[in-house]
Amino acid sequence: MNEDVEKKFAKLMAELATQRDELRVQLHLLKAETRDEWDELEEKWQHLEGKLGVVGKSAKLSAQEIGAATEQLGEELGRAYERIKKAIK
């Protein structure tokens, strides 16, 4: 994977990790339905971390295909974290 793509995903992961950490601290305030969404997001987070760990090693999919899927999942997580943040306020 080229350096620009790696930097892009590193930045995305850092931003998502910050949002995730802030929300985790406030988790005790969440309603039951929001907690369910949080649990689903945690599964997706684990998937995203795992996928990024093998991006450079994958021979089955091109870096472009993996990059597009990973970016889509990252954006989905970001939107969901924003929804949870609004629900907390």
DSSP file (Angstrom, degrees, kcal/mol; ACC not computed):
  #  RESIDUE AA STRUCTURE BP1 BP2  ACC     N-H-->O    O-->H-N    N-H-->O    O-->H-N    TCO  KAPPA ALPHA  PHI   PSI    X-CA   Y-CA   Z-CA
    1    1 A M              0   0    0      0, 0.0    55,-0.0     0, 0.0     2,-0.0   0.000 360.0 360.0 360.0 141.0    0.0    0.0    0.0
    2    2 A N     >  -     0   0    0      1,-0.1     4,-2.1     4,-0.0     3,-0.2  -0.291 360.0-110.7 -76.7 163.5    1.4    3.4   -0.8
    3    3 A E  H  > S+     0   0    0      1,-0.2     4,-2.5     2,-0.2     5,-0.2   0.845 114.0  55.2 -62.1 -38.6    2.5    5.9    1.8
    4    4 A D  H  > S+     0   0    0      2,-0.2     4,-2.3     1,-0.2    -1,-0.2   0.913 109.6  46.8 -62.5 -42.6   -0.4    8.3    1.2
    5    5 A V  H  > S+     0   0    0      2,-0.2     4,-2.5     1,-0.2     5,-0.2   0.908 111.5  51.4 -66.0 -41.6   -3.0    5.7    1.7
    6    6 A E  H  X S+     0   0    0     -4,-2.1     4,-2.3     1,-0.2    -2,-0.2   0.911 111.1  47.9 -61.6 -42.1   -1.3    4.5    4.8
    7    7 A K  H  X S+     0   0    0     -4,-2.5     4,-2.4     2,-0.2    -1,-0.2   0.898 110.4  52.8 -64.1 -40.7   -1.2    8.0    6.2
    8    8 A K  H  X S+     0   0    0     -4,-2.3     4,-2.3     1,-0.2    -2,-0.2   0.927 112.9  43.0 -61.0 -46.3   -4.9    8.5    5.3
    9    9 A F  H  X S+     0   0    0     -4,-2.5     4,-2.8     2,-0.2    -1,-0.2   0.854 111.4  54.5 -71.6 -33.7   -5.9    5.4    7.2
   10   10 A A  H  X S+     0   0    0     -4,-2.3     4,-2.2    -5,-0.2    -1,-0.2   0.912 110.8  46.7 -63.1 -41.2   -3.7    6.2   10.1
   11   11 A K  H  X S+     0   0    0     -4,-2.4     4,-2.5     2,-0.2    -2,-0.2   0.925 112.6  49.7 -65.8 -44.9   -5.4    9.6   10.4
   12   12 A L  H  X S+     0   0    0     -4,-2.3     4,-2.7     1,-0.2     5,-0.2   0.928 111.9  48.0 -59.2 -46.5   -8.8    8.0   10.1
   13   13 A M  H  X S+     0   0    0     -4,-2.8     4,-2.7     1,-0.2    -1,-0.2   0.890 111.0  51.0 -63.6 -39.5   -8.0    5.4   12.8
   14   14 A A  H  X S+     0   0    0     -4,-2.2     4,-2.0     2,-0.2    -1,-0.2   0.923 112.2  46.5 -64.0 -43.8   -6.6    8.1   15.1
   15   15 A E  H  X S+     0   0    0     -4,-2.5     4,-2.2     2,-0.2    -2,-0.2   0.927 115.3  45.7 -63.7 -45.3   -9.8   10.2   14.7
   16   16 A L  H  X S+     0   0    0     -4,-2.7     4,-2.9     1,-0.2    -2,-0.2   0.888 110.5  53.9 -66.0 -38.8  -12.0    7.2   15.3
   17   17 A A  H  X S+     0   0    0     -4,-2.7     4,-2.7    -5,-0.2    -1,-0.2   0.897 108.4  50.1 -63.1 -39.3  -10.0    6.1   18.3
   18   18 A T  H  X S+     0   0    0     -4,-2.0     4,-2.3     2,-0.2    -2,-0.2   0.946 113.3  44.9 -63.5 -48.3  -10.4    9.5   19.9
   19   19 A Q  H  X S+     0   0    0     -4,-2.2     4,-2.3     1,-0.2     5,-0.2   0.928 114.1  50.3 -59.8 -45.1  -14.1    9.5   19.3
   20   20 A R  H  X S+     0   0    0     -4,-2.9     4,-2.5     1,-0.2    -2,-0.2   0.918 110.7  48.4 -61.0 -46.1  -14.4    5.9   20.6
   21   21 A D  H  X S+     0   0    0     -4,-2.7     4,-1.6     1,-0.2    -1,-0.2   0.903 111.1  50.1 -63.5 -42.1  -12.4    6.6   23.7
   22   22 A E  H  X S+     0   0    0     -4,-2.3     4,-1.0     1,-0.2    -1,-0.2   0.909 113.7  45.8 -62.5 -41.8  -14.4    9.7   24.6
   23   23 A L  H  < S+     0   0    0     -4,-2.3     4,-0.4     1,-0.2     3,-0.3   0.871 105.8  59.0 -70.6 -36.6  -17.7    7.8   24.1
   24   24 A R  H >< S+     0   0    0     -4,-2.5     3,-1.1     1,-0.2     4,-0.3   0.884 102.4  54.7 -60.1 -37.4  -16.4    4.8   26.1
   25   25 A V  H 3< S+     0   0    0     -4,-1.6     3,-0.4     1,-0.3    -1,-0.2   0.853 113.0  42.5 -62.7 -34.5  -15.9    7.1   29.1
   26   26 A Q  T >< S+     0   0    0     -4,-1.0     3,-2.3    -3,-0.3     4,-0.4   0.331  81.4 109.6 -94.1   7.4  -19.5    8.3   28.9
   27   27 A L  G X   +     0   0    0     -3,-1.1     3,-1.7    -4,-0.4    -1,-0.2   0.806  66.7  66.4 -56.5 -33.3  -20.9    4.8   28.2
   28   28 A H  G 3  S+     0   0    0     -3,-0.4    -1,-0.3    -4,-0.3    -2,-0.1   0.699  97.6  56.3 -64.2 -16.7  -22.6    4.6   31.6
   29   29 A L  G <  S+     0   0    0     -3,-2.3    -1,-0.3     2,-0.0    -2,-0.2   0.568  84.9 111.0 -87.8 -10.1  -24.9    7.4   30.6
   30   30 A L    <   -     0   0    0     -3,-1.7     2,-0.1    -4,-0.4    58,-0.1  -0.344  67.7-122.8 -74.1 144.8  -26.2    5.6   27.5
   31   31 A K     >  -     0   0    0      1,-0.1     4,-2.5    -2,-0.1     5,-0.2  -0.343  35.1-100.3 -73.5 164.1  -29.7    4.3   27.2
   32   32 A A  H  > S+     0   0    0      1,-0.2     4,-2.0     2,-0.2     5,-0.1   0.885 121.7  48.4 -57.4 -44.0  -30.2    0.6   26.5
   33   33 A E  H  > S+     0   0    0      1,-0.2     4,-1.8     2,-0.2    -1,-0.2   0.875 112.8  48.2 -68.9 -35.0  -30.8    1.0   22.8
   34   34 A T  H  > S+     0   0    0      2,-0.2     4,-2.5     1,-0.2    -1,-0.2   0.864 108.2  55.4 -70.6 -34.7  -27.8    3.2   22.4
   35   35 A R  H  X S+     0   0    0     -4,-2.5     4,-2.4     2,-0.2    -2,-0.2   0.891 105.7  52.4 -63.4 -38.7  -25.8    0.7   24.4
   36   36 A D  H  X S+     0   0    0     -4,-2.0     4,-2.0     2,-0.2    -1,-0.2   0.918 109.5  48.5 -61.9 -43.3  -26.9   -2.0   21.8
   37   37 A E  H  X S+     0   0    0     -4,-1.8     4,-2.5     1,-0.2    -2,-0.2   0.907 109.4  53.6 -62.7 -40.4  -25.7    0.2   19.0
   38   38 A W  H  X S+     0   0    0     -4,-2.5     4,-2.3     1,-0.2    -2,-0.2   0.924 106.6  51.7 -58.6 -45.1  -22.4    0.7   20.9
   39   39 A D  H  X S+     0   0    0     -4,-2.4     4,-1.4     1,-0.2    -1,-0.2   0.894 110.0  48.9 -60.9 -40.5  -21.9   -3.1   21.2
   40   40 A E  H  X S+     0   0    0     -4,-2.0     4,-1.9     1,-0.2    -1,-0.2   0.903 110.2  51.8 -63.9 -41.0  -22.5   -3.4   17.4
   41   41 A L  H  X S+     0   0    0     -4,-2.5     4,-2.8     1,-0.2    -2,-0.2   0.865 103.6  57.6 -64.9 -35.4  -20.0   -0.7   16.8
   42   42 A E  H  X S+     0   0    0     -4,-2.3     4,-2.2     2,-0.2    -1,-0.2   0.894 106.1  49.9 -62.7 -38.3  -17.4   -2.4   19.0
   43   43 A E  H  X S+     0   0    0     -4,-1.4     4,-2.0     2,-0.2    -1,-0.2   0.920 112.2  47.1 -63.9 -43.4  -17.7   -5.5   16.7
   44   44 A K  H  X S+     0   0    0     -4,-1.9     4,-2.8     2,-0.2    -2,-0.2   0.876 109.3  54.9 -65.8 -37.0  -17.2   -3.3   13.6
   45   45 A W  H  X S+     0   0    0     -4,-2.8     4,-2.8     2,-0.2     5,-0.2   0.937 108.3  48.2 -60.6 -46.8  -14.2   -1.5   15.3
   46   46 A Q  H  X S+     0   0    0     -4,-2.2     4,-2.2     1,-0.2    -1,-0.2   0.897 112.1  50.1 -60.4 -40.4  -12.5   -4.9   15.9
   47   47 A H  H  X S+     0   0    0     -4,-2.0     4,-2.6     2,-0.2    -2,-0.2   0.922 110.9  48.9 -63.0 -45.2  -13.2   -5.8   12.3
   48   48 A L  H  X S+     0   0    0     -4,-2.8     4,-2.5     2,-0.2     5,-0.2   0.924 111.0  49.4 -63.1 -45.4  -11.7   -2.5   11.0
   49   49 A E  H  X S+     0   0    0     -4,-2.8     4,-1.5     1,-0.2    -1,-0.2   0.918 113.5  46.9 -60.1 -43.2   -8.6   -2.9   13.2
   50   50 A G  H  X S+     0   0    0     -4,-2.2     4,-0.9    -5,-0.2    -1,-0.2   0.899 111.0  51.3 -65.0 -40.9   -8.1   -6.5   11.9
   51   51 A K  H >X S+     0   0    0     -4,-2.6     3,-0.8     1,-0.2     4,-0.6   0.912 109.5  49.5 -64.5 -42.7   -8.7   -5.5    8.3
   52   52 A L  H 3< S+     0   0    0     -4,-2.5     3,-0.5     1,-0.2     4,-0.4   0.816 104.3  61.1 -66.2 -28.9   -6.1   -2.7    8.5
   53   53 A G  H 3< S+     0   0    0     -4,-1.5    -1,-0.2     1,-0.2    -2,-0.2   0.754 113.4  34.5 -68.9 -23.7   -3.6   -5.1   10.0
   54   54 A V  H XX S+     0   0    0     -4,-0.9     4,-1.4    -3,-0.8     3,-1.0   0.380  85.4 103.3-112.1   3.8   -3.7   -7.3    7.0
   55   55 A V  G >< S+     0   0    0     -4,-0.6     3,-0.6    -3,-0.5    -2,-0.1   0.920  87.3  43.0 -54.0 -48.4   -4.1   -4.7    4.2
   56   56 A G  G 34 S+     0   0    0     -4,-0.4    -1,-0.3     1,-0.2    -2,-0.1   0.675 117.1  48.2 -72.5 -16.0   -0.5   -4.8    3.1
   57   57 A K  G <4 S+     0   0    0     -3,-1.0     2,-0.3    -4,-0.1    -1,-0.2   0.550  82.1 111.5-101.3 -10.3   -0.4   -8.6    3.4
   58   58 A S    <<  +     0   0    0     -4,-1.4     5,-0.1    -3,-0.6     8,-0.1  -0.480  32.5 173.9 -75.8 129.7   -3.5   -9.6    1.5
   59   59 A A  S    S+     0   0    0     -2,-0.3    -1,-0.2     3,-0.1     4,-0.0   0.561  74.2  64.9-103.6 -14.5   -3.0  -11.3   -1.8
   60   60 A K  S    S+     0   0    0      1,-0.1     2,-0.4     2,-0.0    -1,-0.1   0.857 105.9  35.6 -80.1 -35.6   -6.7  -12.1   -2.4
   61   61 A L  S    S-     0   0    0     -6,-0.1    -1,-0.1     2,-0.0     2,-0.1  -0.894  86.5-111.9-119.9 148.6   -7.9   -8.5   -2.7
   62   62 A S     >  -     0   0    0     -2,-0.4     4,-2.4     1,-0.1     5,-0.2  -0.388  29.2-115.0 -72.3 156.4   -6.3   -5.5   -4.2
   63   63 A A  H  > S+     0   0    0      1,-0.2     4,-2.7     2,-0.2     5,-0.2   0.846 117.8  56.1 -58.7 -34.1   -5.2   -2.7   -2.0
   64   64 A Q  H  > S+     0   0    0      2,-0.2     4,-2.4     1,-0.2    -1,-0.2   0.922 107.9  46.1 -66.4 -43.9   -7.7   -0.5   -3.7
   65   65 A E  H  > S+     0   0    0      2,-0.2     4,-2.2     1,-0.2    -2,-0.2   0.925 116.3  45.0 -64.1 -45.0  -10.6   -2.8   -3.0
   66   66 A I  H  X S+     0   0    0     -4,-2.4     4,-2.7     1,-0.2     5,-0.2   0.908 112.5  52.7 -64.7 -41.7   -9.5   -3.2    0.7
   67   67 A G  H  X S+     0   0    0     -4,-2.7     4,-2.6    -5,-0.2    -2,-0.2   0.910 109.6  47.7 -61.0 -43.7   -9.0    0.5    1.0
   68   68 A A  H  X S+     0   0    0     -4,-2.4     4,-2.2     2,-0.2    -1,-0.2   0.923 114.6  45.6 -65.1 -44.5  -12.5    1.3   -0.3
   69   69 A A  H  X S+     0   0    0     -4,-2.2     4,-2.2     2,-0.2    -2,-0.2   0.902 114.8  48.1 -65.7 -40.3  -14.1   -1.2    2.0
   70   70 A T  H  X S+     0   0    0     -4,-2.7     4,-2.6     2,-0.2    -2,-0.2   0.900 110.9  50.3 -67.8 -41.4  -12.1    0.0    4.9
   71   71 A E  H  X S+     0   0    0     -4,-2.6     4,-2.6    -5,-0.2    -2,-0.2   0.916 110.1  50.8 -62.7 -42.4  -12.8    3.6    4.2
   72   72 A Q  H  X S+     0   0    0     -4,-2.2     4,-2.2     1,-0.2    -2,-0.2   0.919 111.8  47.0 -61.6 -44.2  -16.5    2.9    4.0
   73   73 A L  H  X S+     0   0    0     -4,-2.2     4,-2.4     2,-0.2    -1,-0.2   0.899 111.6  51.6 -65.2 -40.2  -16.5    1.0    7.3
   74   74 A G  H  X S+     0   0    0     -4,-2.6     4,-2.3     2,-0.2    -2,-0.2   0.908 110.4  47.9 -62.4 -42.3  -14.5    3.9    8.9
   75   75 A E  H  X S+     0   0    0     -4,-2.6     4,-2.4     2,-0.2    -1,-0.2   0.893 110.3  52.5 -65.3 -39.4  -17.0    6.4    7.7
   76   76 A E  H  X S+     0   0    0     -4,-2.2     4,-2.3     1,-0.2    -2,-0.2   0.918 109.9  48.4 -62.2 -43.7  -19.9    4.3    9.0
   77   77 A L  H  X S+     0   0    0     -4,-2.4     4,-2.8     1,-0.2    -2,-0.2   0.918 110.0  52.5 -61.9 -43.3  -18.2    4.1   12.4
   78   78 A G  H  X S+     0   0    0     -4,-2.3     4,-1.9     1,-0.2    -2,-0.2   0.912 110.4  47.1 -59.7 -44.2  -17.7    7.9   12.5
   79   79 A R  H  X S+     0   0    0     -4,-2.4     4,-2.1     1,-0.2    -1,-0.2   0.911 113.1  49.0 -64.0 -42.2  -21.3    8.6   11.7
   80   80 A A  H  X S+     0   0    0     -4,-2.3     4,-2.3     1,-0.2    -2,-0.2   0.901 108.4  52.8 -66.4 -40.1  -22.5    6.1   14.3
   81   81 A Y  H  X S+     0   0    0     -4,-2.8     4,-2.4     1,-0.2    -1,-0.2   0.888 108.7  51.5 -61.7 -37.7  -20.1    7.6   16.9
   82   82 A E  H  X S+     0   0    0     -4,-1.9     4,-2.3     2,-0.2    -2,-0.2   0.909 108.0  51.6 -64.8 -41.9  -21.7   11.1   16.1
   83   83 A R  H  X S+     0   0    0     -4,-2.1     4,-1.9     1,-0.2    -2,-0.2   0.919 112.0  46.5 -60.4 -43.4  -25.2    9.7   16.6
   84   84 A I  H  X S+     0   0    0     -4,-2.3     4,-1.7     2,-0.2    -1,-0.2   0.901 109.2  54.3 -66.3 -40.3  -24.2    8.3   20.0
   85   85 A K  H  X S+     0   0    0     -4,-2.4     4,-1.3     1,-0.2    -1,-0.2   0.901 109.9  47.5 -59.9 -41.1  -22.5   11.5   21.0
   86   86 A K  H  < S+     0   0    0     -4,-2.3    -1,-0.2     1,-0.2    -2,-0.2   0.861 108.7  54.6 -67.5 -35.5  -25.8   13.4   20.2
   87   87 A A  H  < S+     0   0    0     -4,-1.9    -1,-0.2     1,-0.2    -2,-0.2   0.809 106.2  52.7 -68.3 -28.9  -27.8   10.9   22.2
   88   88 A I  H  <        0   0    0     -4,-1.7    -1,-0.2     1,-0.2    -2,-0.2   0.855 360.0 360.0 -73.9 -36.1  -25.6   11.4   25.2
   89   89 A K     <        0   0    0     -4,-1.3    -1,-0.2    -5,-0.2    -2,-0.2   0.482 360.0 360.0 -72.6 360.0  -26.1   15.2   25.2
